[in-house]
């Protein structure tokens, strides 16, 4: 049976599915999430089976309002309260001590829980309608590029999902920044569009334990074609080398760069933020086009560029 597609004005029906233990894919400002009742071990177990996700990879719990944080966090230190006030709703996930009511399947067996309030009206309306905190990793098969449209969800998960709420394309395009907020200083565990500069970290900041963060320890974001990341100065030579080897080559590059003869332009971007918004779609478009190698121009590792380069390295390694 295929997933039921609902428009955003049907969130009450989708919320009832979540409350009843079902799986609902829904839009956020970052990527589409695959949601289940975060407090139901059985419901959350369906997420892992649908995605083929390793059981020790924790999930992010989504709330409709920061006032609900006490339902899933055992303690909320002053740093967490400050970051929530400054960045929620938004693409920032806080790692905190888990509340005893949160099952271990949701936390990946850890004593911490990852939590955020999404900045998407459909997502918050859905969580409110469900009446429960919603655990939701990206709505794709594990290891695949994250979905930024409802069509991407269906292509990867099909009838493994009960309902897909189609809210159009996601605005940000890369997953949330993950910060350990249990101490006195933010510890960035995963880069995202809430940057280190926005968090008040002038240098690299302290190192954290990556196992506390969703989406940092396993193969991620990899399309079926090879991904090669190249600096602007080497871009033409890299493309040419693969063309001469007989490969069909796709290119994701700045609008300032000419497309070498023989290469296929998959996507063009003006800056790192625009590349972030289109990156996962471009990875999927490249494999749909049947290219053998996708060459992507590197961006400066400042601000959101850090998140973009993190995702590109993972895609290339995959």
C-alpha positions in Angstrom: 0.0 0.0 0.0 1.4 3.4 -1.0 1.9 6.2 1.4 -1.0 8.7 1.7 0.0 12.2 0.4 -1.6 15.0 2.4 -1.4 18.7 1.9 -0.4 21.0 4.8 -4.0 21.8 5.7 -4.6 18.2 6.6 -2.1 18.2 9.6 -4.9 17.1 12.0 -5.3 13.8 10.1 -1.5 13.3 10.0 -1.3 14.1 13.7 -3.8 11.4 14.5 -1.6 8.9 12.6 1.4 9.9 14.7 -0.6 9.7 17.9 -1.7 6.2 16.9 1.8 4.9 16.4 2.2 5.6 12.7 5.0 7.0 10.6 4.5 10.5 9.1 7.1 12.2 6.8 6.8 16.0 7.1 8.7 19.1 6.0 10.9 21.1 8.2 13.0 24.1 7.2 16.1 21.8 7.0 15.0 18.5 5.4 12.0 16.3 5.5 11.7 14.2 8.7 10.4 10.7 9.2 8.3 11.1 12.4 7.0 8.9 15.1 5.8 9.3 18.7 9.2 9.9 20.5 7.8 8.4 23.7 6.6 5.1 22.1 9.4 2.5 21.7 7.3 0.5 19.3 6.6 3.5 17.1 10.2 4.7 17.1 11.3 1.2 16.2 9.4 1.5 13.0 11.6 4.5 12.0 14.8 2.4 12.3 13.3 -0.5 10.3 12.0 1.8 7.6 15.3 3.6 7.2 17.7 0.7 7.8 19.2 2.9 10.4 21.8 1.5 12.9 20.2 1.2 16.4 22.9 3.2 18.1 22.4 6.3 16.0 20.2 8.6 18.2 17.2 10.5 16.8 16.3 14.2 17.1 13.1 14.8 19.1 11.0 17.6 17.7 8.8 19.8 19.8 6.1 22.4 18.9 7.3 24.8 21.6 10.3 25.3 23.9 7.9 25.2 26.8 7.6 21.4 26.2 11.3 20.8 26.8 10.7 19.3 30.2 8.8 16.4 28.7 11.9 15.0 27.1 14.9 16.6 29.0 15.8 15.6 32.5 17.6 18.9 33.1 17.7 22.2 31.3 20.8 24.2 32.2 21.0 27.9 31.7 23.0 27.6 28.5 20.3 25.5 27.0 17.6 28.0 28.0 19.6 30.8 26.4 20.3 29.0 23.2 16.6 28.0 22.9 15.5 31.6 23.4 18.0 32.9 20.8 17.6 30.2 18.1 14.2 28.4 18.5 12.2 27.9 16.4 15.1 27.2 14.1 17.7 24.7 12.8 19.5 24.2 16.1 19.4 20.9 18.0 20.4 20.8 21.7 21.9 17.7 23.4 20.7 17.4 27.0 20.2 14.9 29.7 17.3 12.6 28.7 14.1 12.5 30.7 13.3 9.0 32.1 10.2 8.9 29.9 12.2 8.9 26.7 12.8 5.3 25.6 16.4 4.1 24.9 15.5 3.4 21.3 14.9 7.1 20.8 18.3 8.1 22.4 20.3 5.3 20.7 21.0 3.8 24.1 22.5 7.0 25.4 21.7 9.0 28.6 21.3 12.1 26.4 18.5 13.3 24.1 18.8 15.6 21.1 15.9 18.1 20.9 14.8 21.0 18.7 11.8 23.2 17.8 11.6 23.4 14.0 11.0 26.7 12.2 8.4 25.4 9.8 4.7 26.1 10.5 3.6 22.8 9.1 6.0 20.9 11.3 4.9 22.7 14.5 1.2 22.4 13.6 1.7 18.6 13.0 3.5 18.1 16.4 0.7 20.1 18.1 -2.0 18.0 16.4 -0.2 14.8 17.5 0.0 15.9 21.1 3.3 14.1 21.6 7.0 14.9 21.0 8.0 13.6 17.6 11.3 11.7 17.0 12.3 12.4 13.4 15.5 11.7 11.5 15.7 12.6 7.8 13.1 10.7 5.8 15.4 8.7 3.5 17.1 5.3 3.5 20.2 5.5 5.7 23.3 6.6 3.7 21.3 8.3 1.0 21.1 12.0 0.3 18.6 13.6 2.7 15.2 14.5 1.2 14.2 18.1 0.6 10.9 17.4 -1.3 8.1 15.0 -0.8 9.0 13.2 -4.0 12.5 12.4 -2.5 10.8 10.8 0.4 8.6 8.6 -1.8 11.5 7.6 -4.0 13.4 6.3 -1.0 10.8 5.0 1.4 7.6 4.4 -0.6 5.0 2.5 1.3 7.2 2.2 4.4 5.6 5.5 5.4 1.9 5.8 6.4 1.5 9.5 5.4 3.7 12.1 3.7 2.7 15.7 4.3 3.8 17.7 1.2 5.0 21.1 2.2 7.1 21.9 -0.9 10.8 22.3 -1.0 12.8 22.8 2.2 14.3 26.3 2.7 17.7 25.6 4.4 18.5 22.3 2.8 21.1 20.9 5.3 20.4 19.3 8.7 20.3 21.3 11.9 23.4 22.3 13.9 23.8 20.0 16.9 25.2 21.5 20.1 25.9 19.8 23.4 24.3 22.3 25.8 24.9 20.4 29.1 27.8 22.6 30.2 28.6 26.3 30.3 29.9 26.6 26.7 28.2 25.4 23.5 30.0 22.4 22.0 29.3 21.9 18.3 28.9 18.2 17.4 27.5 18.7 13.9 27.7 21.8 11.6 24.6 23.4 10.3 23.2 26.8 9.3 23.3 28.0 12.9 27.0 28.8 12.7 29.7 28.9 15.3 29.8 32.7 14.9 26.1 32.9 15.7 26.7 30.8 18.8 29.4 33.2 19.9 32.3 30.8 19.3 35.2 32.8 17.9 37.6 29.9 17.5 36.9 26.3 16.8 35.4 25.8 20.2 35.8 22.8 22.5 35.6 19.3 21.1 32.6 17.1 22.0 31.6 13.4 21.9 30.2 12.7 18.5 28.3 9.7 19.6 25.8 12.0 21.4 24.9 13.6 18.0 22.6 12.1 15.4 24.1 11.8 11.9 27.8 11.9 12.6 29.2 8.4 12.7 27.9 6.5 9.6 28.0 6.8 5.8 25.7 9.6 4.8 24.5 11.6 1.8 25.9 9.4 -0.9 24.3 9.2 -4.3 24.9 6.2 -6.7 27.4 8.2 -8.7 30.9 9.1 -7.4 31.3 12.6 -5.8 34.5 14.6 -6.2 35.0 17.9 -4.4 37.4 20.3 -6.1 38.7 23.8 -5.4 37.8 26.5 -7.9 41.4 26.6 -9.2 41.4 22.8 -9.9 37.8 22.5 -11.1 38.5 22.5 -14.8 41.4 20.1 -14.6 39.4 17.6 -12.5 36.5 17.7 -14.8 38.7 17.3 -17.9 40.6 14.4 -16.3 37.4 12.4 -15.7 36.1 13.2 -19.2 39.3 11.9 -20.8 38.9 8.7 -18.8 35.6 8.2 -20.5 33.3 9.1 -17.6 30.0 11.0 -17.9 30.6 14.0 -15.7 28.1 16.3 -14.0 29.1 19.6 -12.4 27.8 21.6 -9.5 29.7 25.0 -9.5 29.4 28.7 -8.9 27.7 30.8 -11.5 31.0 32.5 -12.0 32.6 29.3 -13.4 32.3 28.3 -17.1 31.1 24.7 -17.7 33.9 22.7 -19.4 33.0 21.3 -22.8 31.6 17.8 -22.4 30.4 18.2 -18.8 26.8 18.4 -17.8 25.7 21.3 -15.6 23.6 19.8 -12.7 23.3 22.9 -10.5 24.7 26.4 -10.2 25.0 28.5 -7.0 25.8 32.0 -6.0 27.1 31.4 -2.5 27.4 28.7 0.2 23.9 29.3 1.5 22.4 28.7 -1.9 24.6 25.6 -2.3 23.3 24.3 1.0 19.7 24.8 -0.1 20.2 22.8 -3.4 22.9 20.3 -2.4 20.8 17.2 -1.8 18.6 17.8 -4.7 21.6 18.2 -6.9 23.0 14.8 -5.6 19.8 13.1 -6.5 19.5 14.9 -9.9 23.0 13.8 -10.8 22.2 10.1 -10.2 18.8 10.5 -12.0 20.7 11.9 -15.0 23.0 8.9 -15.1 26.3 10.7 -14.6 29.3 8.6 -13.5 31.1 11.4 -11.6 29.7 14.5 -10.0 32.3 17.2 -9.5 31.3 19.8 -6.9 33.1 23.1 -6.3 34.3 23.6 -2.8 33.3 26.6 -0.8 35.1 28.5 2.0 34.7 26.9 5.4 33.2 29.8 7.1 29.6 30.2 8.4 27.3 27.8 6.6 30.2 26.8 4.4 31.4 24.5 7.2 28.1 22.5 7.0 28.2 22.3 3.2 31.8 21.0 3.2 31.0 18.5 6.0 28.2 17.0 3.9 30.2 17.0 0.7 33.1 15.1 2.4 30.7 12.5 3.7 29.1 12.2 0.2 32.5 11.9 -1.4 33.6 9.3 1.1 30.4 7.3 0.5 
